[in-house]
Amino acid sequence: MRITVSAIALIFAASAAFAAPADLAPQRTLTVAGLGTAKAAPDEASFSTGVVAQAPTARAALAANSQAMNAVIASLKKQGVPDKAIQTSNLALNPQYQTCKPNVTCPQKIVGYEVSNTVAVTVGLDKAGTVLDALVSAGANQIGGISFSIHDPKPLLAEARAGAVKDAVDKATLFAKAAGVTLGPIMSIDEGGSNAPRPMFKSMMVRANDIGALPVAGGEESVSASVSITWIIN
């Protein structure tokens, strides 16, 4: 009986195929998720401020608003607020109609115009109170909600990520000990996600006669991060 080279190759291939499942048994692994959180006081405050002006004509309302807004922006510049931290967020011209008596129908008649001009401002938290006082003194008659943030959240996020890895390692060590196994090398580390500081909005309305020291408390901001780590276990 003659066995060709091709037949011998087929025999070896079949033998390897049958042996593969035993030789390539899947490794035992342990996957654990970790969560880390870091907190810090915010160092920036953002708010909206502007002027609402009314006049019998649109031109007069625009002129009055422009004059007042120039004073408001000049006040911001005087307080050292840079141009990049001042951005127009709303500019509107609306007609004002006569008010009808209750239960009385009257024709819509324009009796004047209202111009609203608002800018968004970001300043250091340590000078927010002083800037707000100066704005009211300069003629700003509208100040919107205030929010707080961290100018550079990267160090805080790095701290949260390190905490997430430590949390995963601590859990894996505990699980491995309880299961009677030992941790081998790490197969993979995957970041599950992170949450940067979100602006915390506070309701704030300032009237023209509220001139004086305005205390501004920023509280605390937090960031979180999560990771998933997989180990080979022995």
C-alpha positions in Angstrom: 0.0 0.0 0.0 1.4 3.4 -1.0 0.7 6.5 0.9 1.5 9.7 -1.0 2.9 12.9 0.6 -0.4 14.6 0.2 -2.2 11.9 2.1 0.3 12.2 4.9 -0.2 15.9 5.1 -3.9 15.4 5.4 -3.5 12.9 8.2 -1.3 15.4 10.2 -3.8 18.3 9.5 -6.7 16.1 10.8 -4.7 15.2 13.9 -3.9 18.8 14.6 -7.5 19.8 14.2 -8.7 17.2 16.7 -6.0 18.3 19.2 -6.6 22.0 18.9 -9.5 22.4 21.3 -7.5 20.8 24.2 -4.3 22.7 23.4 -6.0 26.1 22.9 -8.3 26.0 25.9 -9.6 29.5 26.7 -7.8 31.3 29.5 -9.6 32.0 32.7 -10.2 35.8 33.2 -11.7 38.2 35.7 -13.2 41.5 34.6 -13.9 44.2 37.1 -15.3 47.7 36.8 -14.0 50.6 38.9 -15.3 54.0 39.6 -13.4 57.1 40.7 -14.6 60.6 41.8 -12.7 63.8 42.5 -13.9 67.1 43.9 -12.6 70.6 43.9 -13.9 74.1 44.4 -14.8 76.0 41.1 -12.6 78.9 40.1 -14.8 80.5 37.4 -18.3 82.1 37.4 -20.4 82.8 34.3 -23.5 84.9 34.0 -25.5 87.0 31.6 -25.9 90.7 32.0 -27.4 93.5 29.8 -29.7 96.4 29.4 -33.4 96.7 28.5 -34.4 100.1 27.1 -37.7 101.5 26.0 -38.6 104.5 23.9 -41.5 105.8 21.7 -39.5 105.0 18.5 -37.3 102.1 17.5 -34.4 104.5 16.7 -34.6 106.1 20.2 -34.8 102.7 21.9 -31.8 101.5 20.0 -29.9 104.7 20.8 -30.7 104.5 24.5 -29.7 100.8 24.7 -26.5 101.3 22.8 -25.4 104.1 25.1 -26.2 102.0 28.2 -24.5 98.9 26.8 -21.4 100.8 26.0 -21.2 101.8 29.6 -21.7 98.2 30.7 -19.0 96.8 28.5 -16.6 99.6 29.4 -17.2 98.7 33.1 -16.3 95.1 32.3 -13.1 96.2 30.6 -12.3 98.4 33.5 -12.6 95.4 35.8 -10.0 93.5 33.6 -12.4 91.2 31.9 -10.9 90.3 28.5 -12.7 90.5 25.2 -12.8 86.7 24.8 -14.8 86.4 28.0 -17.5 88.7 26.8 -20.0 87.5 24.1 -23.3 88.8 22.9 -25.9 86.2 23.6 -29.1 88.0 22.8 -30.2 91.2 20.9 -33.8 91.9 20.3 -36.1 94.8 19.2 -39.8 94.3 20.0 -42.8 96.6 19.6 -44.8 97.5 22.7 -48.6 97.5 22.3 -51.2 99.4 24.2 -52.7 97.6 27.2 -56.5 97.0 26.9 -58.7 97.2 29.9 -60.0 93.9 31.3 -62.9 92.5 29.2 -62.5 95.2 26.7 -61.4 94.6 23.1 -59.2 97.2 21.6 -57.1 97.4 18.4 -53.4 96.5 18.6 -51.6 99.8 18.6 -47.8 100.2 18.9 -47.1 102.6 21.7 -43.3 102.2 21.8 -40.3 99.9 21.3 -38.2 97.8 23.6 -34.6 96.8 22.9 -32.8 94.1 24.9 -29.1 93.5 24.6 -27.5 90.7 26.7 -23.9 89.5 26.9 -22.5 86.3 28.5 -19.6 87.0 30.8 -17.0 84.6 32.4 -14.8 85.9 35.2 -12.7 84.4 38.0 -14.8 83.4 40.9 -12.7 85.5 43.3 -13.8 88.7 41.5 -17.4 87.9 40.5 -18.9 89.9 43.3 -16.9 93.0 42.5 -17.7 92.7 38.8 -21.4 92.3 39.4 -21.4 95.4 41.7 -19.7 97.4 39.0 -22.1 96.3 36.3 -25.1 97.5 38.3 -23.4 100.8 39.0 -22.7 101.2 35.3 -26.4 100.8 34.3 -27.0 97.1 33.8 -30.6 96.4 34.7 -30.7 92.7 33.9 -28.4 89.9 35.3 -29.4 86.3 34.6 -28.5 83.0 36.3 -25.0 82.4 37.4 -23.1 79.2 36.9 -19.8 77.9 38.3 -17.1 75.8 36.6 -13.4 74.8 36.7 -11.2 76.5 34.2 -8.9 73.5 33.7 -10.6 70.2 34.7 -7.8 67.9 33.4 -6.0 67.5 36.7 -9.3 66.7 38.4 -10.2 64.2 35.7 -6.8 62.5 36.0 -7.4 62.1 39.7 -10.8 60.5 39.0 -9.3 58.1 36.5 -6.5 57.1 38.9 -9.2 56.5 41.5 -11.2 54.4 39.1 -8.2 52.1 38.4 -7.4 51.8 42.1 -11.1 50.9 42.8 -11.0 48.1 40.1 -7.7 46.7 41.4 -9.0 46.6 45.0 -12.2 44.8 43.9 -10.2 42.3 41.8 -7.9 41.5 44.6 -10.8 40.9 46.9 -12.7 38.8 44.4 -9.6 36.7 43.6 -8.9 36.0 47.3 -12.5 35.0 47.9 -12.5 32.7 44.9 -9.2 31.1 45.8 -7.3 32.2 42.7 -4.5 34.6 42.0 -4.4 37.5 39.6 -2.1 37.2 36.6 -1.1 39.9 34.0 -3.7 42.5 32.9 -5.2 41.7 29.5 -7.0 45.0 28.9 -8.0 48.3 30.4 -11.0 50.1 28.9 -12.3 53.5 30.0 -16.0 53.3 30.5 -16.6 57.0 30.4 -16.0 60.2 32.3 -18.0 63.2 33.4 -16.3 66.6 33.4 -17.6 69.3 35.7 -21.0 70.6 34.6 -21.9 74.3 35.2 -24.1 74.6 38.3 -26.7 77.2 37.6 -28.0 79.4 40.4 -31.0 81.7 40.1 -30.0 85.3 40.6 -31.8 88.5 39.8 -30.2 91.9 40.6 -32.1 95.2 40.6 -30.7 98.6 40.1 -31.0 99.5 43.8 -29.2 96.4 45.0 -25.8 98.1 44.8 -23.4 96.8 47.4 -21.3 93.8 48.1 -22.7 90.7 46.4 -21.4 87.5 48.1 -21.0 84.7 45.5 -20.4 81.2 46.8 -19.3 78.6 44.3 -19.7 75.4 46.4 -17.9 72.4 45.0 -17.7 70.6 41.6 -17.1 66.9 41.0 -15.9 64.7 38.1 -16.2 60.9 37.8 -14.5 58.3 35.6 -15.0 54.6 35.2 -12.8 51.8 33.9 -13.1 48.1 33.1 -10.0 45.9 33.7 -9.6 42.3 32.7 -7.0 40.0 34.3 -5.8 36.5 33.5 -6.4 34.4 36.7 -4.4 31.4 37.8 
